[in-house]
């Protein structure tokens, strides 16, 4: 296992196929449950739109915030593979806990308070498990290639295509089971998906090797005492997450403190690597708001847009009626169709020497997302009765194309700008930015909360106004990206440090 495998997958290391397959199943479990989670919160616990959105945002935020914890454990002690296996096990157990909670609660075998506590505890197990798995998968993908390997970006694009296979099938399967047979069946399907991912990882882990360093040359020796201490901290993180899911304000404060700690750590270590590494870290900080702004808009698919589709959209398609969670598959369909075309377009521009800067691509992405929300607004205003499905499809397409101009490039940015010893924490901080965006997405969605007892006319007015606000946020984010692009250009002209990857 010391030397990189010569086996290839689509002209890429075979380890890429293993990691992509793992993420397909992990995303199947996560996206499948997430597709109907806000509807479940409202139906099962009688929460209002605003309460459900904040709790959803808190959970989604913790899923990514724990990535800093997972990245640190991998960098300092266990390496990347062991936390991934443990994380996959935790995710599977968490989904089983959700299914069991709903099954027992529906039969009156648990008190209401115990039902909610078990629900939050299961979400916490999933969140911490994802934190152990997600950043290490991303870093291992980067480690399959040498730093100067031109296939690295394409590898992340293949990763993005792969995970959207899971994201495409998850809402269709889990959304259908939850709406047709009951919530517990949707949760159980998510657990089975993660079980399949765990099997892929265990069987294929020998193919996951570094392209630049023989791992056997620097073995990690961890005593039993240290290992027990590490997993005791994992258990403590789960207990803390179960509390924070219900405490949005405290969670926000903790995220801010974690971000500051991670930033200081990153800068401290960067200084030991010289001025070039320090300049790269500051460049990394400049684009940190981009993932947060992106997620605030994108997560409305699972929040406000999901509830909008459930309440106002005519979901009949050639005689078949889709449940609102199943419409989330539109996002992944668009990704699978558009991403290869977009990757070829960027490659063609690069060959001609006119490839736009990363910040310009970000700006284009936010502009497209803004237009997508305007399309949704137009659909609400133009429809006398229920909103035609074509408006939702058009909005999804535009917002998804905007997503593809932003999300994949943020991952590739870490491996290109940060020194190798900082990649784990750097990827964790990137996930932390996404995490803050998730929490803010829940808070932002409260602006479009529909009071109970509202008429259809009032509901349409609320959503029309909310989608306009989302569009304005997209315009502001695009302007911010152009501004930092100018800052990078001016800095490069003065000092010519390492550039932001294009």
DRENLUMVO-347997 format. One record per residue (C-alpha): residue in three letters; chain; x, y, z negated. Coordinates in pm, 1 decimal. Last residue first. Example, Ala and Ser with C-alpha at 12.3 -4.5 7.8 and 13.67 -1.06 7.14 Angstrom:
BEGIN
[SER,A,[1367.0,-106.0,-714.0]]
[ALA,A,[1230.0,-450.0,-780.0]]
END
This chain:
BEGIN
[UNK,A,[-823.9,3042.1,1211.3]]
[UNK,A,[-634.1,2970.4,895.8]]
[UNK,A,[-571.2,3274.6,676.8]]
[UNK,A,[-220.8,3386.6,756.3]]
[UNK,A,[93.8,3318.4,558.5]]
[UNK,A,[258.9,3650.2,487.8]]
[UNK,A,[331.7,3917.9,755.0]]
[UNK,A,[392.7,4204.3,509.4]]
[UNK,A,[234.8,4514.8,656.6]]
[UNK,A,[57.6,4385.6,969.6]]
[UNK,A,[-55.5,4075.5,785.8]]
[UNK,A,[-207.9,4288.8,511.9]]
[UNK,A,[-395.4,4504.6,764.2]]
[UNK,A,[-530.1,4198.8,946.1]]
[UNK,A,[-628.7,4033.3,618.8]]
[UNK,A,[-812.1,4347.6,505.3]]
[UNK,A,[-989.6,4371.8,840.2]]
[UNK,A,[-1111.8,4016.3,797.2]]
[UNK,A,[-1218.7,4103.4,443.0]]
[UNK,A,[-1449.7,4366.8,588.5]]
[UNK,A,[-1584.8,4143.1,864.1]]
[UNK,A,[-1673.2,3883.7,601.7]]
[UNK,A,[-1847.7,4144.4,384.0]]
[UNK,A,[-2056.2,4263.8,681.2]]
[UNK,A,[-2172.7,3907.0,744.8]]
[UNK,A,[-2265.6,3871.1,376.1]]
[UNK,A,[-2473.4,4189.9,392.1]]
[UNK,A,[-2660.5,4065.5,699.8]]
[UNK,A,[-2728.9,3733.8,528.3]]
[UNK,A,[-2861.4,3911.5,219.3]]
[UNK,A,[-3094.1,4110.7,443.6]]
[UNK,A,[-3228.0,3787.5,591.0]]
[UNK,A,[-3291.7,3642.9,245.9]]
[UNK,A,[-3483.7,3956.0,150.3]]
[UNK,A,[-3694.3,3922.0,466.9]]
[UNK,A,[-3759.4,3557.3,377.7]]
[UNK,A,[-3886.8,3668.5,37.2]]
[UNK,A,[-4127.7,3924.6,180.8]]
[UNK,A,[-4283.5,3670.4,416.8]]
[UNK,A,[-4295.9,3409.8,140.6]]
[UNK,A,[-4485.4,3635.2,-99.3]]
[UNK,A,[-4725.5,3758.8,168.6]]
[UNK,A,[-4804.7,3402.3,276.3]]
[UNK,A,[-4875.1,3297.9,-82.3]]
[UNK,A,[-5105.8,3597.2,-131.0]]
[UNK,A,[-5304.1,3508.2,179.6]]
[UNK,A,[-5327.0,3143.1,72.5]]
[UNK,A,[-5464.5,3249.8,-265.4]]
[UNK,A,[-5253.4,3244.3,-581.6]]
[UNK,A,[-5374.7,3025.3,-869.7]]
[UNK,A,[-5029.0,2957.7,-1007.2]]
[UNK,A,[-4782.9,3235.2,-934.0]]
[UNK,A,[-4565.5,3180.6,-624.1]]
[UNK,A,[-4192.5,3223.5,-680.5]]
[UNK,A,[-4014.4,3407.2,-398.0]]
[UNK,A,[-3793.4,3620.2,-622.3]]
[UNK,A,[-3739.6,3306.0,-830.7]]
[UNK,A,[-3550.2,3165.4,-531.3]]
[UNK,A,[-3263.7,3407.0,-602.2]]
[UNK,A,[-3217.4,3254.8,-947.8]]
[UNK,A,[-3206.2,2904.1,-802.7]]
[UNK,A,[-2968.1,3017.7,-530.9]]
[UNK,A,[-2754.9,3191.6,-796.0]]
[UNK,A,[-2703.1,2857.6,-967.1]]
[UNK,A,[-2617.2,2696.7,-635.6]]
[UNK,A,[-2383.0,2981.4,-540.2]]
[UNK,A,[-2198.3,2944.2,-868.5]]
[UNK,A,[-2147.2,2579.2,-776.8]]
[UNK,A,[-2027.1,2659.1,-424.0]]
[UNK,A,[-1766.5,2884.6,-582.3]]
[UNK,A,[-1685.8,2603.3,-826.4]]
[UNK,A,[-1645.4,2366.8,-530.7]]
[UNK,A,[-1380.5,2602.0,-393.6]]
[UNK,A,[-1227.8,2614.9,-739.4]]
[UNK,A,[-1208.0,2234.0,-741.7]]
[UNK,A,[-1049.8,2233.0,-397.2]]
[UNK,A,[-789.1,2475.3,-527.7]]
[UNK,A,[-744.8,2268.6,-844.7]]
[UNK,A,[-663.6,1961.0,-637.3]]
[UNK,A,[-468.7,2153.1,-372.1]]
[UNK,A,[-239.7,2329.3,-616.0]]
[UNK,A,[54.6,2087.3,-616.8]]
[UNK,A,[44.9,2079.7,-231.7]]
[UNK,A,[84.1,2455.5,-183.6]]
[UNK,A,[-236.1,2639.1,-82.0]]
[UNK,A,[-323.3,2788.1,256.2]]
[UNK,A,[-374.7,2502.9,498.5]]
[UNK,A,[-513.1,2238.6,264.0]]
[UNK,A,[-764.0,2480.0,113.3]]
[UNK,A,[-882.7,2633.1,442.0]]
[UNK,A,[-995.4,2300.9,586.2]]
[UNK,A,[-1275.6,2290.7,328.3]]
[UNK,A,[-1394.2,2646.8,398.4]]
[UNK,A,[-1393.7,2575.9,772.3]]
[UNK,A,[-1655.4,2302.5,741.9]]
[UNK,A,[-1901.9,2534.5,559.4]]
[UNK,A,[-1897.8,2853.4,766.0]]
[UNK,A,[-1967.7,2836.8,1139.4]]
[UNK,A,[-2154.4,2511.3,1087.2]]
[UNK,A,[-2389.6,2678.5,839.5]]
[UNK,A,[-2481.1,2943.1,1096.4]]
[UNK,A,[-2574.7,2666.6,1337.4]]
[UNK,A,[-2787.6,2525.4,1055.1]]
[UNK,A,[-2963.3,2856.8,987.9]]
[UNK,A,[-3048.1,2893.9,1356.0]]
[UNK,A,[-3175.4,2537.3,1394.5]]
[UNK,A,[-3376.2,2543.1,1070.2]]
[UNK,A,[-3547.8,2866.5,1167.0]]
[UNK,A,[-3644.0,2727.2,1507.6]]
[UNK,A,[-3779.1,2407.4,1349.5]]
[UNK,A,[-3976.3,2606.4,1091.6]]
[UNK,A,[-4128.4,2827.0,1359.9]]
[UNK,A,[-4214.6,2523.1,1572.8]]
[UNK,A,[-4403.7,2363.1,1282.2]]
[UNK,A,[-4690.8,2609.7,1320.6]]
[UNK,A,[-4777.6,2801.9,1005.1]]
[UNK,A,[-5119.1,2723.3,858.4]]
[UNK,A,[-5387.6,2978.5,937.0]]
[UNK,A,[-5357.2,3311.5,1117.1]]
[UNK,A,[-4993.7,3254.4,1203.8]]
[UNK,A,[-4787.4,3545.4,1337.7]]
[UNK,A,[-4686.3,3682.5,996.2]]
[UNK,A,[-4569.1,3350.1,856.4]]
[UNK,A,[-4389.8,3250.1,1175.6]]
[UNK,A,[-4223.8,3591.1,1199.2]]
[UNK,A,[-4089.8,3552.7,847.2]]
[UNK,A,[-3948.3,3211.9,936.3]]
[UNK,A,[-3783.1,3367.1,1241.7]]
[UNK,A,[-3638.7,3641.6,1020.1]]
[UNK,A,[-3490.2,3368.6,800.6]]
[UNK,A,[-3315.1,3222.3,1105.3]]
[UNK,A,[-3188.0,3563.6,1212.1]]
[UNK,A,[-3013.0,3604.6,876.7]]
[UNK,A,[-2864.4,3256.1,908.8]]
[UNK,A,[-2729.3,3348.6,1251.3]]
[UNK,A,[-2569.1,3664.5,1110.0]]
[UNK,A,[-2415.3,3462.3,827.1]]
[UNK,A,[-2254.6,3224.0,1074.2]]
[UNK,A,[-2122.7,3501.9,1296.5]]
[UNK,A,[-1961.0,3663.3,992.1]]
[UNK,A,[-1797.6,3334.7,887.7]]
[UNK,A,[-1662.1,3286.8,1237.8]]
[UNK,A,[-1514.2,3636.4,1219.5]]
[UNK,A,[-1357.0,3552.7,882.9]]
[UNK,A,[-1197.8,3243.3,1033.7]]
[UNK,A,[-1037.5,3444.6,1311.0]]
[UNK,A,[-1180.9,3402.0,1658.3]]
[UNK,A,[-1004.5,3167.3,1905.3]]
[UNK,A,[-887.4,3375.8,2200.5]]
[UNK,A,[-563.0,3196.5,2288.9]]
[UNK,A,[-711.9,3006.8,2581.7]]
[UNK,A,[-647.0,2673.0,2412.9]]
[UNK,A,[-805.2,2807.1,2094.9]]
[UNK,A,[-1117.4,2913.6,2282.1]]
[UNK,A,[-1156.4,2562.3,2420.6]]
[UNK,A,[-1101.9,2409.7,2075.9]]
[UNK,A,[-1364.1,2640.8,1919.6]]
[UNK,A,[-1613.6,2539.4,2190.9]]
[UNK,A,[-1533.6,2171.4,2148.3]]
[UNK,A,[-1597.2,2196.8,1772.7]]
[UNK,A,[-1924.4,2380.6,1842.2]]
[UNK,A,[-2042.9,2108.4,2077.1]]
[UNK,A,[-1949.4,1835.8,1828.8]]
[UNK,A,[-2129.3,2030.0,1552.8]]
[UNK,A,[-2451.0,2098.6,1745.8]]
[UNK,A,[-2615.6,1757.5,1775.2]]
[UNK,A,[-2518.8,1597.5,1443.9]]
[UNK,A,[-2561.1,1925.9,1259.9]]
[UNK,A,[-2902.8,1991.5,1412.0]]
[UNK,A,[-3023.2,1646.6,1307.9]]
[UNK,A,[-2882.2,1713.9,960.5]]
[UNK,A,[-3085.6,2030.1,915.6]]
[UNK,A,[-3400.6,1873.7,1057.4]]
[UNK,A,[-3370.9,1601.3,792.8]]
[UNK,A,[-3498.3,1859.0,544.0]]
[UNK,A,[-3838.1,1811.5,707.9]]
[UNK,A,[-3872.8,1483.7,516.9]]
[UNK,A,[-3908.3,1673.7,190.6]]
[UNK,A,[-4231.1,1839.1,321.0]]
[UNK,A,[-4400.0,1506.8,394.6]]
[UNK,A,[-4442.5,1437.8,764.7]]
[UNK,A,[-4773.2,1384.1,939.7]]
[UNK,A,[-4764.9,1179.6,1259.2]]
[UNK,A,[-5012.4,1248.1,1541.6]]
[UNK,A,[-4761.4,1405.5,1776.5]]
[UNK,A,[-4605.0,1607.9,1493.3]]
[UNK,A,[-4829.0,1718.4,1207.8]]
[UNK,A,[-4649.6,1925.4,943.4]]
[UNK,A,[-4874.4,2233.4,958.3]]
[UNK,A,[-4678.4,2458.2,723.2]]
[UNK,A,[-4825.7,2653.5,432.1]]
[UNK,A,[-4792.6,2470.4,101.8]]
[UNK,A,[-4537.6,2191.5,146.4]]
[UNK,A,[-4334.5,2381.6,405.6]]
[UNK,A,[-4318.0,2689.0,179.5]]
[UNK,A,[-4217.2,2466.7,-114.5]]
[UNK,A,[-3926.7,2328.9,89.4]]
[UNK,A,[-3837.7,2673.0,225.2]]
[UNK,A,[-3826.4,2814.7,-128.5]]
[UNK,A,[-3613.9,2540.1,-281.2]]
[UNK,A,[-3444.4,2262.7,-83.1]]
[UNK,A,[-3393.8,2469.9,233.5]]
[UNK,A,[-3332.5,2771.4,7.7]]
[UNK,A,[-3001.5,2602.9,-68.5]]
[UNK,A,[-2854.7,2751.8,250.8]]
[UNK,A,[-2899.3,3115.2,150.5]]
[UNK,A,[-2745.9,3107.5,-195.6]]
[UNK,A,[-2503.0,2843.2,-66.0]]
[UNK,A,[-2350.9,3079.2,191.3]]
[UNK,A,[-2304.8,3361.8,-55.8]]
[UNK,A,[-2124.1,3126.9,-294.5]]
[UNK,A,[-1906.9,2976.5,-18.6]]
[UNK,A,[-1803.5,3325.9,99.7]]
[UNK,A,[-1725.9,3468.6,-245.4]]
[UNK,A,[-1395.5,3272.5,-256.3]]
[UNK,A,[-1266.3,3439.6,61.3]]
[UNK,A,[-1043.7,3693.8,-109.8]]
[UNK,A,[-930.8,3442.0,-372.9]]
[UNK,A,[-769.5,3223.9,-105.1]]
[UNK,A,[-580.9,3525.1,27.2]]
[UNK,A,[-459.3,3589.4,-325.0]]
[UNK,A,[-346.1,3225.5,-345.6]]
[UNK,A,[-158.8,3252.9,-14.8]]
[UNK,A,[21.9,3565.2,-137.3]]
[UNK,A,[131.2,3376.2,-447.4]]
[UNK,A,[256.5,3084.7,-236.9]]
[UNK,A,[459.4,3321.9,-19.2]]
[UNK,A,[597.5,3505.4,-320.7]]
[UNK,A,[755.1,3197.6,-478.2]]
[UNK,A,[658.8,2847.4,-590.3]]
[UNK,A,[667.7,2924.6,-964.4]]
[UNK,A,[437.0,3216.7,-896.7]]
[UNK,A,[183.8,2974.1,-750.3]]
[UNK,A,[166.5,2780.8,-1079.7]]
[UNK,A,[59.2,3090.9,-1269.3]]
[UNK,A,[-175.3,3208.3,-994.5]]
[UNK,A,[-363.9,2879.5,-981.9]]
[UNK,A,[-386.2,2858.4,-1359.8]]
[UNK,A,[-518.7,3214.5,-1380.1]]
[UNK,A,[-778.9,3140.5,-1111.8]]
[UNK,A,[-885.6,2817.2,-1278.3]]
[UNK,A,[-927.5,2986.2,-1616.2]]
[UNK,A,[-1123.4,3274.5,-1462.7]]
[UNK,A,[-1352.7,3037.0,-1274.2]]
[UNK,A,[-1405.7,2828.9,-1586.6]]
[UNK,A,[-1504.5,3140.3,-1784.0]]
[UNK,A,[-1752.4,3247.1,-1514.4]]
[UNK,A,[-1896.4,2896.7,-1498.9]]
[UNK,A,[-1935.1,2890.8,-1877.6]]
[UNK,A,[-2120.0,3222.5,-1876.9]]
[UNK,A,[-2355.3,3105.8,-1600.6]]
[UNK,A,[-2419.6,2779.7,-1785.1]]
[UNK,A,[-2510.3,2969.8,-2100.4]]
[UNK,A,[-2763.1,3171.4,-1900.9]]
[UNK,A,[-2908.0,2865.8,-1723.0]]
[UNK,A,[-2963.7,2658.8,-2036.9]]
[UNK,A,[-3167.6,2346.3,-1952.7]]
[UNK,A,[-2907.3,2191.0,-1724.4]]
[UNK,A,[-2651.7,2308.3,-1980.5]]
[UNK,A,[-2765.6,2057.4,-2242.8]]
[UNK,A,[-2734.4,1748.3,-2023.0]]
[UNK,A,[-2406.7,1889.7,-1888.1]]
[UNK,A,[-2259.2,1900.4,-2239.1]]
[UNK,A,[-2344.0,1535.0,-2301.6]]
[UNK,A,[-2197.8,1436.2,-1964.7]]
[UNK,A,[-1880.8,1638.2,-2028.3]]
[UNK,A,[-1839.8,1467.6,-2366.5]]
[UNK,A,[-1856.3,1127.6,-2196.5]]
[UNK,A,[-1591.8,1238.3,-1944.8]]
[UNK,A,[-1377.9,1370.4,-2232.1]]
[UNK,A,[-1399.5,1027.2,-2395.1]]
[UNK,A,[-1290.6,889.8,-2059.5]]
[UNK,A,[-970.4,1091.5,-2069.5]]
[UNK,A,[-902.8,1002.8,-2433.0]]
[UNK,A,[-946.8,632.6,-2360.8]]
[UNK,A,[-698.7,667.1,-2074.7]]
[UNK,A,[-451.6,846.2,-2298.8]]
[UNK,A,[-471.5,574.9,-2563.3]]
[UNK,A,[-443.7,298.3,-2304.8]]
[UNK,A,[-122.7,453.4,-2177.8]]
[UNK,A,[-107.8,613.1,-1834.2]]
[UNK,A,[189.4,546.9,-1606.1]]
[UNK,A,[148.0,711.8,-1267.8]]
[UNK,A,[379.9,568.1,-1007.1]]
[UNK,A,[605.6,804.9,-812.5]]
[UNK,A,[760.3,595.7,-535.1]]
[UNK,A,[446.7,379.8,-510.7]]
[UNK,A,[255.6,677.9,-376.9]]
[UNK,A,[482.1,696.9,-71.8]]
[UNK,A,[447.7,1056.5,37.8]]
[UNK,A,[358.2,1239.5,354.8]]
[UNK,A,[75.4,1050.8,523.8]]
[UNK,A,[-87.6,946.5,197.0]]
[UNK,A,[-284.0,623.0,185.7]]
[UNK,A,[-652.4,529.5,185.6]]
[UNK,A,[-656.5,199.2,376.6]]
[UNK,A,[-626.9,-8.1,58.1]]
[UNK,A,[-948.7,156.3,-70.6]]
[UNK,A,[-1162.8,-27.5,184.2]]
[UNK,A,[-1338.3,-297.2,-18.1]]
[UNK,A,[-1383.5,-93.1,-336.2]]
[UNK,A,[-1485.1,220.9,-149.5]]
[UNK,A,[-1738.7,47.9,75.3]]
[UNK,A,[-1895.8,-129.2,-225.4]]
[UNK,A,[-1927.5,200.8,-410.7]]
[UNK,A,[-2099.9,355.9,-109.5]]
[UNK,A,[-2353.8,71.9,-97.7]]
[UNK,A,[-2428.0,119.5,-468.4]]
[UNK,A,[-2471.6,491.3,-399.9]]
[UNK,A,[-2744.0,416.2,-148.0]]
[UNK,A,[-2912.8,171.3,-384.1]]
[UNK,A,[-2936.9,445.3,-647.1]]
[UNK,A,[-3097.2,686.3,-397.0]]
[UNK,A,[-3353.3,419.1,-305.4]]
[UNK,A,[-3435.4,381.6,-676.8]]
[UNK,A,[-3499.2,756.2,-710.3]]
[UNK,A,[-3742.8,752.9,-417.1]]
[UNK,A,[-3915.8,444.3,-553.8]]
[UNK,A,[-3955.6,608.2,-894.6]]
[UNK,A,[-4130.5,909.5,-738.4]]
[UNK,A,[-4425.1,708.2,-610.2]]
[UNK,A,[-4531.1,483.3,-322.1]]
[UNK,A,[-4610.1,716.3,-31.3]]
[UNK,A,[-4462.4,1053.1,-134.4]]
[UNK,A,[-4154.9,911.0,-311.2]]
[UNK,A,[-4094.6,643.1,-48.0]]
[UNK,A,[-4126.3,888.9,242.5]]
[UNK,A,[-3900.0,1150.0,86.4]]
[UNK,A,[-3644.5,881.7,-1.8]]
[UNK,A,[-3633.0,743.6,352.0]]
[UNK,A,[-3672.5,1055.5,567.4]]
[UNK,A,[-3494.3,1280.3,316.8]]
[UNK,A,[-3194.2,1041.1,306.1]]
[UNK,A,[-3160.4,957.3,676.7]]
[UNK,A,[-3032.3,1296.5,788.9]]
[UNK,A,[-2812.1,1365.5,484.6]]
[UNK,A,[-2644.8,1028.5,521.6]]
[UNK,A,[-2573.9,1092.3,888.8]]
[UNK,A,[-2480.0,1443.1,781.3]]
[UNK,A,[-2193.4,1299.2,582.2]]
[UNK,A,[-2044.4,1154.8,896.3]]
[UNK,A,[-2061.9,1470.8,1103.7]]
[UNK,A,[-1889.6,1668.7,827.2]]
[UNK,A,[-1619.7,1405.2,790.4]]
[UNK,A,[-1565.1,1408.7,1165.6]]
[UNK,A,[-1530.2,1788.1,1140.1]]
[UNK,A,[-1286.2,1743.6,852.5]]
[UNK,A,[-1078.1,1508.3,1063.8]]
[UNK,A,[-1091.1,1752.2,1354.2]]
[UNK,A,[-934.9,2015.5,1128.0]]
[UNK,A,[-657.9,1771.6,1026.4]]
[UNK,A,[-590.0,1647.5,1379.9]]
[UNK,A,[-338.3,1927.0,1444.4]]
[UNK,A,[-96.0,1759.3,1199.0]]
[UNK,A,[123.0,2029.5,1040.6]]
[UNK,A,[28.6,1938.1,683.0]]
[UNK,A,[72.4,1568.4,753.8]]
[UNK,A,[-255.9,1384.4,765.5]]
[UNK,A,[-428.4,1128.9,539.2]]
[UNK,A,[-373.6,1371.3,251.2]]
[UNK,A,[-644.3,1603.3,384.5]]
[UNK,A,[-898.1,1322.4,361.1]]
[UNK,A,[-766.5,1239.6,14.3]]
[UNK,A,[-826.9,1599.6,-89.6]]
[UNK,A,[-1190.1,1590.9,20.8]]
[UNK,A,[-1257.9,1256.4,-143.4]]
[UNK,A,[-1092.6,1379.3,-463.1]]
[UNK,A,[-1308.6,1690.3,-473.8]]
[UNK,A,[-1633.5,1485.5,-449.1]]
[UNK,A,[-1583.2,1184.1,-673.0]]
[UNK,A,[-1516.5,1299.8,-1029.6]]
[UNK,A,[-1750.9,1597.3,-999.5]]
[UNK,A,[-2014.6,1372.7,-844.6]]
[UNK,A,[-2001.4,1147.9,-1149.5]]
[UNK,A,[-2031.4,1451.0,-1376.4]]
[UNK,A,[-2345.6,1569.3,-1196.5]]
[UNK,A,[-2501.3,1224.2,-1167.6]]
[UNK,A,[-2458.0,1160.6,-1541.3]]
[UNK,A,[-2602.8,1506.6,-1615.5]]
[UNK,A,[-2907.5,1436.7,-1397.7]]
[UNK,A,[-2965.0,1119.0,-1595.2]]
[UNK,A,[-2941.1,1308.7,-1923.6]]
[UNK,A,[-3186.6,1571.4,-1800.8]]
[UNK,A,[-3444.8,1305.4,-1708.9]]
[UNK,A,[-3386.4,1110.3,-2029.0]]
[UNK,A,[-3446.0,1427.1,-2229.7]]
[UNK,A,[-3759.1,1505.3,-2025.3]]
[UNK,A,[-3904.7,1158.6,-2078.5]]
[UNK,A,[-3809.9,1159.4,-2447.7]]
[UNK,A,[-4003.4,1482.4,-2499.4]]
[UNK,A,[-4306.3,1343.0,-2314.8]]
[UNK,A,[-4304.9,1023.6,-2528.9]]
[UNK,A,[-4204.0,707.7,-2347.0]]
[UNK,A,[-4394.6,386.8,-2267.8]]
[UNK,A,[-4693.6,572.7,-2122.6]]
[UNK,A,[-4684.6,381.0,-1796.7]]
[UNK,A,[-4577.4,679.2,-1586.3]]
[UNK,A,[-4308.4,758.8,-1840.3]]
[UNK,A,[-4154.5,413.0,-1812.8]]
[UNK,A,[-4134.3,422.5,-1432.5]]
[UNK,A,[-4030.0,788.5,-1416.5]]
[UNK,A,[-3750.9,743.6,-1669.4]]
[UNK,A,[-3643.4,416.2,-1506.4]]
[UNK,A,[-3611.0,579.6,-1164.2]]
[UNK,A,[-3418.3,872.3,-1312.0]]
[UNK,A,[-3190.3,634.6,-1504.0]]
[UNK,A,[-3125.9,434.3,-1187.6]]
[UNK,A,[-3018.4,758.0,-1022.3]]
[UNK,A,[-2778.6,826.9,-1307.6]]
[UNK,A,[-2635.0,474.9,-1302.0]]
[UNK,A,[-2552.2,504.7,-929.7]]
[UNK,A,[-2387.8,844.8,-980.3]]
[UNK,A,[-2187.6,711.0,-1274.4]]
[UNK,A,[-2055.0,415.3,-1075.0]]
[UNK,A,[-1952.0,642.9,-785.5]]
[UNK,A,[-1769.8,871.5,-1030.3]]
[UNK,A,[-1578.8,580.6,-1182.5]]
[UNK,A,[-1464.7,471.1,-836.2]]
[UNK,A,[-1368.4,824.8,-735.9]]
[UNK,A,[-1191.0,888.1,-1066.7]]
[UNK,A,[-973.6,578.4,-998.3]]
[UNK,A,[-882.4,684.5,-644.0]]
[UNK,A,[-759.8,1041.0,-689.1]]
[UNK,A,[-465.9,1011.5,-925.1]]
[UNK,A,[-521.9,932.0,-1291.5]]
[UNK,A,[-328.8,1190.7,-1488.7]]
[UNK,A,[-263.2,1552.4,-1392.6]]
[UNK,A,[-394.2,1594.2,-1038.9]]
[UNK,A,[-682.5,1344.4,-1067.3]]
[UNK,A,[-804.3,1468.3,-1405.6]]
[UNK,A,[-776.7,1827.9,-1284.4]]
[UNK,A,[-975.4,1758.0,-967.2]]
[UNK,A,[-1254.1,1591.0,-1162.2]]
[UNK,A,[-1282.8,1879.1,-1409.7]]
[UNK,A,[-1279.5,2136.5,-1129.5]]
[UNK,A,[-1540.1,1924.0,-947.8]]
[UNK,A,[-1761.9,1950.0,-1256.9]]
[UNK,A,[-1884.0,2281.9,-1121.5]]
[UNK,A,[-2018.4,2112.0,-807.1]]
[UNK,A,[-2285.3,1886.4,-956.3]]
[UNK,A,[-2323.4,2142.5,-1234.5]]
[UNK,A,[-2452.2,2401.1,-987.2]]
[UNK,A,[-2701.7,2158.5,-835.9]]
[UNK,A,[-2835.5,2091.3,-1186.0]]
[UNK,A,[-2857.3,2458.6,-1276.7]]
[UNK,A,[-3015.6,2546.2,-942.3]]
[UNK,A,[-3285.0,2281.5,-988.0]]
[UNK,A,[-3352.0,2409.3,-1340.1]]
[UNK,A,[-3370.0,2766.6,-1210.0]]
[UNK,A,[-3598.4,2671.9,-919.6]]
[UNK,A,[-3831.8,2465.6,-1139.6]]
[UNK,A,[-3870.6,2750.8,-1387.1]]
[UNK,A,[-3941.5,3000.7,-1107.1]]
[UNK,A,[-4191.9,2779.0,-926.7]]
[UNK,A,[-4382.2,2698.3,-1246.0]]
[UNK,A,[-4317.7,2377.5,-1434.2]]
[UNK,A,[-4589.6,2116.3,-1485.5]]
[UNK,A,[-4336.0,1848.0,-1587.4]]
[UNK,A,[-4433.3,1586.7,-1331.0]]
[UNK,A,[-4573.1,1785.9,-1037.2]]
[UNK,A,[-4353.6,2096.8,-1060.0]]
[UNK,A,[-4032.9,1908.9,-1137.9]]
[UNK,A,[-4108.3,1643.8,-874.4]]
[UNK,A,[-4162.7,1907.3,-605.4]]
[UNK,A,[-3826.1,2062.7,-693.9]]
[UNK,A,[-3661.0,1719.0,-680.3]]
[UNK,A,[-3810.0,1604.5,-347.2]]
[UNK,A,[-3517.8,1657.0,-110.8]]
[UNK,A,[-3264.4,1649.7,-394.9]]
[UNK,A,[-3321.9,1278.0,-449.3]]
[UNK,A,[-3246.1,1187.2,-89.9]]
[UNK,A,[-2973.1,1448.6,-63.2]]
[UNK,A,[-2775.9,1301.2,-351.7]]
[UNK,A,[-2821.7,931.1,-276.6]]
[UNK,A,[-2774.8,963.2,99.4]]
[UNK,A,[-2487.8,1203.9,36.3]]
[UNK,A,[-2308.5,933.6,-161.7]]
[UNK,A,[-2385.3,682.1,112.4]]
[UNK,A,[-2245.5,895.2,391.6]]
[UNK,A,[-1964.6,1008.9,162.6]]
[UNK,A,[-1837.7,653.9,117.9]]
[UNK,A,[-1860.8,593.3,492.4]]
[UNK,A,[-1656.4,909.9,553.7]]
[UNK,A,[-1394.8,799.6,302.2]]
[UNK,A,[-1362.0,453.3,454.7]]
[UNK,A,[-1354.8,582.5,814.4]]
[UNK,A,[-1090.1,841.3,720.8]]
[UNK,A,[-878.5,568.1,566.2]]
[UNK,A,[-850.1,421.6,913.1]]
[UNK,A,[-615.9,706.6,1006.6]]
[UNK,A,[-743.1,904.3,1308.8]]
[UNK,A,[-733.4,819.5,1680.1]]
[UNK,A,[-1104.3,728.1,1666.3]]
[UNK,A,[-1018.7,504.8,1366.9]]
[UNK,A,[-654.3,399.2,1358.1]]
[UNK,A,[-454.6,126.1,1189.2]]
[UNK,A,[-90.0,224.3,1132.5]]
[UNK,A,[-146.1,223.6,757.9]]
[UNK,A,[54.5,471.6,555.9]]
[UNK,A,[325.1,307.1,353.1]]
[UNK,A,[303.3,221.3,-13.5]]
[UNK,A,[0.0,0.0,0.0]]
END
